[in-house]
Amino acid sequence: MSEVAEALLARVSAARAGLAAALDAGDAYAVAVAEDELDDAVRLARRHGLDVEATGTTEG
């Protein structure tokens, strides 16, 4: 796997973790920001042909 692919998948994973933390904190603003980051990370990963579902890094 290329460095770009690894970085994109790491971004998706980090965005999922950020969303989970925001949900745990009950912070509506942080949840909205984290959801946007996750959406963007998944969109970019898919644009580069990465299957985020196959890696266990799915959306929301």
VENVEN-V960317 format. One line per field, one symbol per residue. ss: DSSP state (H for helix, E for strand, L for the rest). phi: phi as a letter, one per 20 degrees, with the letter a starting at -180 (. if undefined). burial: I if it has 16 or more other ideal C-beta (glycine too) atoms within 10 Angstrom, else O. Layout:
ss->???
phi->???
burial->???
//
This chain:
ss->LLHHHHHHHHHHHHHHHHHHHHHHHLLHHHHHHHHHHHHHHHHHHHHLLLLLLLLLLLLL
phi->.ffffffffffffffffffffffffmegffffffffffgfffgffffeneefffendefj
burial->OOOOOOOIIOIIIOIIOIIOOIOOOOOOOOIOOIIOIIOOIIOOIOOOOIOIOOOOIOIO
//
